[in-house]
Amino acid sequence: MARNFQELRNKLSPERRARNSDEAKRALLEMTLQELRQKVADLSQDDVAEALEVTQGYVSKLERQDDMTVSKLYAFVEALGGVVEIRARFPEREVQIRQFEEMVKQRSAVAAKSAHKKVR
């Protein structure tokens, strides 16, 4: 006989429920690029390819890479409508690294100028 999920959940200890909740939250914060595209942005590879002005195959390859340049990561996440933040964690504090943000802003400005010139 099937049992109601809430009944099963209520039988768990408070510690176990808290641990399950923490694991679920962590799973939502740890995603692959493909999961980000599908579950957060709800976009197809074709949608992202169009935003990046590349092919769908290129997007597929990006999603399967285990190593990529920071600029590619920034562009991919930006195409999903997000922003990348890079942080360094130390035992006593956490520091946001911003040098890559400037690089991406400069590349975006150059790309916008180039696109504007093409329209003329």
DSSP file (Angstrom, degrees, kcal/mol; ACC not computed):
  #  RESIDUE AA STRUCTURE BP1 BP2  ACC     N-H-->O    O-->H-N    N-H-->O    O-->H-N    TCO  KAPPA ALPHA  PHI   PSI    X-CA   Y-CA   Z-CA
    1    1 A M              0   0    0      0, 0.0     2,-0.1     0, 0.0     0, 0.0   0.000 360.0 360.0 360.0 133.2    0.0    0.0    0.0
    2    2 A A        -     0   0    0      1,-0.0     2,-0.4     0, 0.0     0, 0.0  -0.374 360.0-146.0 -68.5 144.0    1.4    3.4   -0.9
    3    3 A R        -     0   0    0     -2,-0.1     2,-0.2     2,-0.0    -1,-0.0  -0.884  19.8-106.4-115.1 146.5    2.2    5.8    1.9
    4    4 A N     >  -     0   0    0     -2,-0.4     4,-1.8     1,-0.1     3,-0.3  -0.467  23.2-133.8 -67.8 134.1    1.9    9.5    2.0
    5    5 A F  H  > S+     0   0    0      1,-0.2     4,-2.8     2,-0.2     5,-0.2   0.884 105.8  56.6 -58.4 -40.1    5.3   11.3    1.8
    6    6 A Q  H  > S+     0   0    0      1,-0.2     4,-2.5     2,-0.2    -1,-0.2   0.875 104.1  53.2 -62.4 -37.1    4.4   13.6    4.6
    7    7 A E  H  > S+     0   0    0     -3,-0.3     4,-0.9     2,-0.2    -1,-0.2   0.939 111.7  45.1 -61.8 -46.2    3.7   10.6    6.9
    8    8 A L  H >X S+     0   0    0     -4,-1.8     3,-0.7     1,-0.2     4,-0.5   0.916 112.9  50.9 -63.0 -43.0    7.2    9.2    6.1
    9    9 A R  H >< S+     0   0    0     -4,-2.8     3,-1.4     1,-0.2    -1,-0.2   0.894 104.5  57.0 -62.1 -40.9    8.8   12.6    6.6
   10   10 A N  H 3< S+     0   0    0     -4,-2.5    -1,-0.2     1,-0.3    -2,-0.2   0.745 100.4  59.3 -64.4 -23.1    7.1   13.1   10.0
   11   11 A K  H << S+     0   0    0     -4,-0.9    -1,-0.3    -3,-0.7    -2,-0.2   0.635  87.2  96.3 -80.1 -14.1    8.7    9.9   11.2
   12   12 A L  S << S-     0   0    0     -3,-1.4    -3,-0.0    -4,-0.5     0, 0.0  -0.445  85.1-107.0 -74.8 149.2   12.2   11.2   10.6
   13   13 A S     >  -     0   0    0     -2,-0.1     4,-2.4     1,-0.1     5,-0.2  -0.364  28.8-112.7 -68.3 155.5   14.1   12.8   13.4
   14   14 A P  H  > S+     0   0    0      0, 0.0     4,-2.3     0, 0.0     5,-0.2   0.871 119.7  54.5 -57.2 -36.0   14.4   16.6   13.4
   15   15 A E  H  > S+     0   0    0      2,-0.2     4,-2.4     1,-0.2     5,-0.2   0.925 108.6  47.1 -63.3 -44.4   18.2   16.1   12.8
   16   16 A R  H  > S+     0   0    0      2,-0.2     4,-2.6     1,-0.2    -1,-0.2   0.896 111.4  50.9 -65.4 -40.6   17.5   13.9    9.8
   17   17 A R  H  X S+     0   0    0     -4,-2.4     4,-2.3     2,-0.2    -1,-0.2   0.908 111.4  48.5 -63.2 -41.1   15.0   16.4    8.3
   18   18 A A  H  X S+     0   0    0     -4,-2.3     4,-2.5     2,-0.2    -2,-0.2   0.913 111.7  49.4 -64.2 -42.4   17.5   19.2    8.8
   19   19 A R  H  X S+     0   0    0     -4,-2.4     4,-2.4     2,-0.2    -2,-0.2   0.911 111.5  49.0 -63.5 -42.6   20.2   17.2    7.1
   20   20 A N  H  X S+     0   0    0     -4,-2.6     4,-2.2     2,-0.2    -1,-0.2   0.901 111.3  50.1 -62.7 -40.7   17.9   16.3    4.2
   21   21 A S  H  X S+     0   0    0     -4,-2.3     4,-2.3     2,-0.2    -2,-0.2   0.914 110.5  49.4 -63.8 -43.4   17.0   20.0    3.8
   22   22 A D  H  X S+     0   0    0     -4,-2.5     4,-2.4     1,-0.2    -2,-0.2   0.906 111.0  49.9 -62.4 -42.3   20.7   21.0    3.8
   23   23 A E  H  X S+     0   0    0     -4,-2.4     4,-2.3     2,-0.2    -1,-0.2   0.892 110.3  50.1 -64.2 -40.2   21.5   18.4    1.2
   24   24 A A  H  X S+     0   0    0     -4,-2.2     4,-1.6     2,-0.2    -2,-0.2   0.911 111.4  48.3 -65.0 -42.2   18.6   19.6   -1.0
   25   25 A K  H  X S+     0   0    0     -4,-2.3     4,-1.0     1,-0.2    -2,-0.2   0.909 111.7  49.7 -63.6 -42.0   19.7   23.2   -0.8
   26   26 A R  H >X S+     0   0    0     -4,-2.4     4,-0.9     1,-0.2     3,-0.5   0.896 107.4  54.5 -64.3 -40.0   23.3   22.2   -1.6
   27   27 A A  H 3< S+     0   0    0     -4,-2.3     3,-0.4     1,-0.3    -1,-0.2   0.864 107.2  51.0 -62.2 -35.5   22.1   20.2   -4.6
   28   28 A L  H 3< S+     0   0    0     -4,-1.6    -1,-0.3     1,-0.2    -2,-0.2   0.735 111.7  48.1 -72.8 -21.5   20.3   23.3   -5.9
   29   29 A L  H << S+     0   0    0     -4,-1.0     2,-0.6    -3,-0.5    -1,-0.2   0.523 104.6  64.2 -95.4  -7.3   23.5   25.4   -5.5
   30   30 A E     <  +     0   0    0     -4,-0.9     2,-0.3    -3,-0.4    -1,-0.2  -0.903  69.0 148.2-120.7 101.9   25.8   22.9   -7.2
   31   31 A M        -     0   0    0     -2,-0.6     2,-0.1    -3,-0.1    -3,-0.0  -0.943  43.3-121.5-133.7 152.6   24.9   22.4  -10.9
   32   32 A T     >  -     0   0    0     -2,-0.3     4,-2.4     1,-0.1     5,-0.2  -0.377  41.1-102.8 -77.5 169.0   26.6   21.7  -14.2
   33   33 A L  H  > S+     0   0    0     30,-0.3     4,-2.5     1,-0.2     5,-0.2   0.893 124.6  53.0 -61.5 -38.4   26.3   24.2  -17.0
   34   34 A Q  H  > S+     0   0    0     29,-0.4     4,-2.6     1,-0.2     5,-0.2   0.925 109.1  48.1 -62.9 -44.2   23.7   21.9  -18.6
   35   35 A E  H  >>S+     0   0    0      2,-0.2     4,-3.2     1,-0.2     5,-0.7   0.893 110.5  52.3 -63.9 -39.2   21.6   21.8  -15.5
   36   36 A L  I  X>S+     0   0    0     -4,-2.4     5,-2.4     1,-0.2     4,-1.5   0.947 111.7  46.3 -58.6 -48.4   21.9   25.6  -15.2
   37   37 A R  I  <5S+     0   0    0     -4,-2.5     6,-2.5     3,-0.2     5,-0.5   0.919 122.4  35.1 -60.9 -44.9   20.6   26.0  -18.7
   38   38 A Q  I  <5S+     0   0    0     -4,-2.6    -2,-0.2     4,-0.2    -3,-0.2   0.932 128.2  29.1 -78.0 -48.0   17.8   23.5  -18.3
   39   39 A K  I  <5S+     0   0    0     -4,-3.2    -3,-0.2    -5,-0.2    -2,-0.1   0.789 130.7  28.0 -91.6 -30.0   16.6   24.0  -14.7
   40   40 A V  I  <<S+     0   0    0     -4,-1.5    -3,-0.2    -5,-0.7    -4,-0.1   0.879 133.9  25.9 -97.9 -50.5   17.4   27.6  -14.0
   41   41 A A  S   <S-     0   0    0     -5,-2.4    -3,-0.2    -6,-0.2    -4,-0.2   0.704  87.0-144.5 -88.6 -20.4   17.2   29.4  -17.3
   42   42 A D        +     0   0    0     -5,-0.5     2,-0.3    -6,-0.4    -4,-0.2   0.920  50.5 140.6  54.4  48.1   14.8   27.0  -19.0
   43   43 A L        -     0   0    0     -6,-2.5    -1,-0.2     3,-0.0     2,-0.2  -0.846  49.4-127.1-118.7 155.0   16.6   27.4  -22.3
   44   44 A S     >  -     0   0    0     -2,-0.3     4,-1.9    -3,-0.1     5,-0.2  -0.504  31.7-108.5 -89.2 166.9   17.6   25.0  -25.1
   45   45 A Q  H  > S+     0   0    0      1,-0.2     4,-2.7     2,-0.2     5,-0.2   0.867 122.6  56.6 -62.5 -34.8   21.1   24.7  -26.5
   46   46 A D  H  > S+     0   0    0      2,-0.2     4,-2.2     1,-0.2    -1,-0.2   0.893 104.5  52.0 -62.9 -39.5   19.8   26.5  -29.6
   47   47 A D  H  > S+     0   0    0      2,-0.2     4,-2.0     1,-0.2    -2,-0.2   0.933 113.2  43.7 -61.6 -46.0   18.6   29.4  -27.5
   48   48 A V  H  X S+     0   0    0     -4,-1.9     4,-2.4     1,-0.2     5,-0.2   0.900 111.1  54.8 -67.1 -40.7   22.0   29.8  -25.9
   49   49 A A  H  X>S+     0   0    0     -4,-2.7     5,-2.4     1,-0.2     4,-1.0   0.904 108.1  49.6 -59.5 -41.3   23.8   29.3  -29.3
   50   50 A E  H  <5S+     0   0    0     -4,-2.2     3,-0.4     3,-0.2    -1,-0.2   0.920 111.1  48.6 -64.1 -43.4   21.7   32.2  -30.7
   51   51 A A  H  <5S+     0   0    0     -4,-2.0    -2,-0.2     1,-0.2    -1,-0.2   0.871 117.8  40.9 -64.8 -36.5   22.6   34.5  -27.8
   52   52 A L  H  <5S-     0   0    0     -4,-2.4    -1,-0.2    -5,-0.1    -2,-0.2   0.547 108.1-125.4 -87.6  -7.5   26.3   33.6  -28.1
   53   53 A E  T  <5S+     0   0    0     -4,-1.0     2,-0.2    -3,-0.4    -3,-0.2   0.922  73.8 110.0  59.6  47.0   26.2   33.7  -31.9
   54   54 A V  S   <S-     0   0    0     -5,-2.4    -1,-0.2    -6,-0.1     2,-0.2  -0.734  73.2 -81.7-133.3-177.7   27.7   30.2  -32.1
   55   55 A T     >  -     0   0    0     -2,-0.2     4,-1.6     1,-0.1     3,-0.1  -0.484  32.6-116.8 -87.6 162.3   26.4   26.8  -33.2
   56   56 A Q  H  > S+     0   0    0      1,-0.2     4,-2.4     2,-0.2     5,-0.2   0.874 117.1  57.9 -62.3 -37.9   24.3   24.4  -31.0
   57   57 A G  H  > S+     0   0    0      1,-0.2     4,-2.3     2,-0.2    -1,-0.2   0.865 102.5  53.3 -61.2 -36.7   27.2   21.9  -31.3
   58   58 A Y  H  > S+     0   0    0      2,-0.2     4,-2.4     1,-0.2    -1,-0.2   0.906 108.7  49.3 -64.6 -41.7   29.6   24.5  -29.8
   59   59 A V  H  X S+     0   0    0     -4,-1.6     4,-2.3     2,-0.2    -2,-0.2   0.915 109.7  51.9 -63.7 -42.6   27.2   25.0  -26.8
   60   60 A S  H  X S+     0   0    0     -4,-2.4     4,-1.1     1,-0.2    -2,-0.2   0.918 110.2  48.7 -58.3 -44.4   27.0   21.2  -26.4
   61   61 A K  H  X S+     0   0    0     -4,-2.3     4,-0.9     1,-0.2     3,-0.5   0.907 109.2  52.7 -63.5 -42.9   30.8   21.0  -26.3
   62   62 A L  H >< S+     0   0    0     -4,-2.4     3,-0.8     1,-0.2    -1,-0.2   0.915 107.0  52.8 -57.7 -43.9   31.0   23.8  -23.8
   63   63 A E  H 3< S+     0   0    0     -4,-2.3   -29,-0.4     1,-0.2   -30,-0.3   0.767 110.7  47.1 -66.5 -25.1   28.6   22.0  -21.5
   64   64 A R  H 3< S+     0   0    0     -4,-1.1    -1,-0.2    -3,-0.5    -2,-0.2   0.571  88.2 107.9 -92.7 -10.5   30.7   18.8  -21.5
   65   65 A Q    <<  -     0   0    0     -4,-0.9     3,-0.1    -3,-0.8    -3,-0.0  -0.383  51.1-163.0 -69.9 143.9   34.0   20.5  -20.9
   66   66 A D  S    S+     0   0    0      1,-0.2     2,-0.3    -2,-0.1    -1,-0.1   0.366  81.8  36.8-103.1   2.9   35.7   20.1  -17.6
   67   67 A D        +     0   0    0     -5,-0.1     2,-0.3     2,-0.0    -1,-0.2  -0.954  68.9 152.2-152.6 131.8   38.0   23.0  -18.2
   68   68 A M        -     0   0    0     -2,-0.3     2,-0.1    -3,-0.1    -6,-0.0  -0.972  45.2 -85.6-153.5 166.1   37.3   26.3  -19.9
   69   69 A T     >  -     0   0    0     -2,-0.3     4,-1.9     1,-0.1     5,-0.1  -0.387  35.8-120.4 -73.4 154.6   38.5   29.9  -20.0
   70   70 A V  H  > S+     0   0    0      1,-0.2     4,-2.9     2,-0.2     5,-0.2   0.885 113.2  56.7 -61.3 -39.5   36.9   32.4  -17.6
   71   71 A S  H  > S+     0   0    0      1,-0.2     4,-2.4     2,-0.2    -1,-0.2   0.878 106.1  49.6 -64.1 -36.6   35.7   34.5  -20.5
   72   72 A K  H  > S+     0   0    0      2,-0.2     4,-2.6     1,-0.2    -1,-0.2   0.910 111.6  49.1 -66.4 -41.0   33.8   31.5  -22.0
   73   73 A L  H  X S+     0   0    0     -4,-1.9     4,-2.6     2,-0.2     5,-0.3   0.937 111.6  48.7 -63.1 -46.6   32.2   30.8  -18.6
   74   74 A Y  H  X S+     0   0    0     -4,-2.9     4,-2.5     1,-0.2    -2,-0.2   0.928 113.1  47.7 -57.8 -46.0   31.2   34.5  -18.2
   75   75 A A  H  X S+     0   0    0     -4,-2.4     4,-2.2    -5,-0.2    -2,-0.2   0.914 112.2  49.3 -63.8 -43.3   29.7   34.5  -21.7
   76   76 A F  H  X S+     0   0    0     -4,-2.6     4,-1.1     2,-0.2    -2,-0.2   0.948 114.3  43.7 -61.5 -50.2   27.8   31.3  -21.2
   77   77 A V  H  <>S+     0   0    0     -4,-2.6     5,-2.8     1,-0.2     4,-0.4   0.880 112.4  53.2 -65.6 -37.8   26.3   32.4  -17.9
   78   78 A E  H ><5S+     0   0    0     -4,-2.5     3,-1.3    -5,-0.3    -1,-0.2   0.885 104.2  56.1 -63.2 -38.4   25.5   35.8  -19.2
   79   79 A A  H 3<5S+     0   0    0     -4,-2.2    -1,-0.2     1,-0.3    -2,-0.2   0.779 105.3  53.0 -63.9 -26.0   23.6   34.2  -22.1
   80   80 A L  T 3<5S-     0   0    0     -4,-1.1    -1,-0.3    -3,-0.4    -2,-0.2   0.558 126.3-104.2 -82.9  -8.8   21.5   32.4  -19.5
   81   81 A G  T < 5S+     0   0    0     -3,-1.3    -3,-0.2    -4,-0.4     2,-0.2   0.594  84.6 111.6  96.2  13.2   20.7   35.7  -17.9
   82   82 A G      < -     0   0    0     -5,-2.8     2,-0.4    -6,-0.1    -1,-0.3  -0.467  59.4-128.0-111.9-176.8   23.0   35.3  -15.0
   83   83 A V        -     0   0    0     -2,-0.2     2,-0.4    -3,-0.1    -9,-0.1  -0.998  18.3-133.1-134.1 135.6   26.2   36.8  -13.6
   84   84 A V        -     0   0    0     -2,-0.4     2,-0.4   -10,-0.1   -10,-0.0  -0.727  18.0-170.1 -89.2 136.9   29.4   34.9  -12.6
   85   85 A E        -     0   0    0     -2,-0.4     2,-0.5     2,-0.0    13,-0.1  -0.998   7.0-156.9-123.5 130.2   31.1   35.7   -9.3
   86   86 A I  E     -A   97   0A   0     11,-0.6    11,-3.3    -2,-0.4     2,-0.4  -0.929  16.5-178.7-109.7 128.0   34.5   34.2   -8.5
   87   87 A R  E     -A   96   0A   0     -2,-0.5     2,-0.5     9,-0.3     9,-0.2  -0.937  22.2-146.5-127.6 147.0   35.5   34.0   -4.9
   88   88 A A  E     -A   95   0A   0      7,-3.1     7,-2.8    -2,-0.4     2,-0.5  -0.960  19.8-150.9-109.4 127.4   38.5   32.8   -3.0
   89   89 A R  E     +A   94   0A   0     -2,-0.5     5,-0.2     5,-0.2    -2,-0.0  -0.858  16.3 177.8-104.2 132.4   37.8   31.2    0.4
   90   90 A F        -     0   0    0      3,-3.3     3,-0.4    -2,-0.5    -2,-0.0  -0.849  44.6-103.5-122.5 160.8   40.2   31.3    3.2
   91   91 A P  S    S+     0   0    0      0, 0.0     3,-0.1     0, 0.0    -1,-0.0   0.862 121.5  33.2 -54.3 -35.9   39.8   29.9    6.8
   92   92 A E  S    S-     0   0    0      1,-0.2     2,-0.3    -3,-0.0    -3,-0.0   0.590 129.0  -3.9-100.8  -9.6   39.2   33.3    8.2
   93   93 A R        -     0   0    0     -3,-0.4    -3,-3.3     2,-0.0     2,-0.4  -0.992  55.9-120.5-168.2 172.9   37.4   35.0    5.3
   94   94 A E  E     -A   89   0A   0     -2,-0.3     2,-0.4    -5,-0.2    -5,-0.2  -0.977  23.3-162.6-125.9 138.9   36.1   35.0    1.7
   95   95 A V  E     -A   88   0A   0     -7,-2.8    -7,-3.1    -2,-0.4     2,-0.5  -0.983  15.0-135.5-127.9 131.5   37.2   37.4   -1.0
   96   96 A Q  E     -A   87   0A   0     -2,-0.4     2,-0.6    -9,-0.2    -9,-0.3  -0.726  18.1-142.2 -83.5 130.3   35.4   38.2   -4.3
   97   97 A I  E     +A   86   0A   0    -11,-3.3   -11,-0.6    -2,-0.5     3,-0.1  -0.842  25.0 172.7 -94.7 119.4   37.9   38.4   -7.2
   98   98 A R    >>  +     0   0    0     -2,-0.6     4,-1.2     1,-0.1     3,-0.8   0.472  49.7  96.2-108.4  -4.1   36.8   41.1   -9.6
   99   99 A Q  H 3> S+     0   0    0      1,-0.3     4,-1.1     2,-0.2    -1,-0.1   0.826  86.0  52.6 -61.2 -30.6   39.6   41.4  -12.1
  100  100 A F  H 3> S+     0   0    0      1,-0.2     4,-2.1     2,-0.2    -1,-0.3   0.786  98.6  64.2 -76.5 -26.6   37.8   39.1  -14.6
  101  101 A E  H <> S+     0   0    0     -3,-0.8     4,-2.3     1,-0.2    -1,-0.2   0.914 102.3  49.6 -60.5 -42.7   34.6   41.2  -14.4
  102  102 A E  H  X S+     0   0    0     -4,-1.2     4,-2.5     1,-0.2    -1,-0.2   0.896 108.0  53.7 -64.0 -40.8   36.5   44.2  -16.0
  103  103 A M  H  X S+     0   0    0     -4,-1.1     4,-2.3     1,-0.2    -1,-0.2   0.918 110.7  46.2 -60.2 -44.1   37.9   42.0  -18.7
  104  104 A V  H  X S+     0   0    0     -4,-2.1     4,-2.5     2,-0.2    -2,-0.2   0.899 111.0  52.1 -67.6 -40.5   34.3   40.8  -19.7
  105  105 A K  H  X S+     0   0    0     -4,-2.3     4,-2.3     2,-0.2    -2,-0.2   0.911 110.6  48.7 -61.0 -42.3   33.0   44.4  -19.5
  106  106 A Q  H  X S+     0   0    0     -4,-2.5     4,-2.3     2,-0.2    -2,-0.2   0.923 112.0  47.8 -64.9 -44.0   35.8   45.6  -21.9
  107  107 A R  H  X S+     0   0    0     -4,-2.3     4,-2.5     1,-0.2    -2,-0.2   0.892 111.7  50.9 -63.7 -38.8   35.1   42.7  -24.3
  108  108 A S  H  X S+     0   0    0     -4,-2.5     4,-2.5     2,-0.2    -1,-0.2   0.899 109.7  50.1 -64.7 -40.6   31.4   43.4  -24.2
  109  109 A A  H  X S+     0   0    0     -4,-2.3     4,-2.2     2,-0.2    -2,-0.2   0.909 111.9  47.7 -64.9 -41.7   32.0   47.1  -25.0
  110  110 A V  H  X S+     0   0    0     -4,-2.3     4,-2.3     2,-0.2    -2,-0.2   0.916 112.6  49.2 -64.8 -42.6   34.3   46.2  -27.9
  111  111 A A  H  X S+     0   0    0     -4,-2.5     4,-2.5     2,-0.2    -2,-0.2   0.893 110.5  50.6 -64.2 -39.8   31.7   43.8  -29.2
  112  112 A A  H  X S+     0   0    0     -4,-2.5     4,-2.4     2,-0.2    -1,-0.2   0.908 110.8  48.5 -65.2 -42.0   28.9   46.4  -28.9
  113  113 A K  H  X S+     0   0    0     -4,-2.2     4,-2.2     2,-0.2    -2,-0.2   0.913 112.4  49.3 -62.5 -42.4   30.9   49.0  -30.8
  114  114 A S  H  X S+     0   0    0     -4,-2.3     4,-1.6     1,-0.2    -2,-0.2   0.905 112.0  47.4 -63.7 -43.0   31.7   46.4  -33.5
  115  115 A A  H  X S+     0   0    0     -4,-2.5     4,-1.4     1,-0.2    -1,-0.2   0.881 110.6  53.0 -66.4 -38.4   28.0   45.4  -33.8
  116  116 A H  H  X S+     0   0    0     -4,-2.4     4,-1.2     1,-0.2    -2,-0.2   0.891 107.7  50.6 -63.4 -40.6   27.0   49.1  -34.0
  117  117 A K  H  < S+     0   0    0     -4,-2.2    -1,-0.2     1,-0.2    -2,-0.2   0.859 107.5  54.2 -65.3 -35.9   29.5   49.8  -36.8
  118  118 A K  H  < S+     0   0    0     -4,-1.6    -1,-0.2     1,-0.2    -2,-0.2   0.827 104.1  55.7 -67.6 -31.9   28.1   46.8  -38.8
  119  119 A V  H  <        0   0    0     -4,-1.4    -1,-0.2     1,-0.3    -2,-0.2   0.833 360.0 360.0 -70.4 -32.8   24.5   48.2  -38.5
  120  120 A R     <        0   0    0     -4,-1.2    -1,-0.3    -3,-0.2    -2,-0.2   0.487 360.0 360.0 -64.5 360.0   25.5   51.5  -40.1
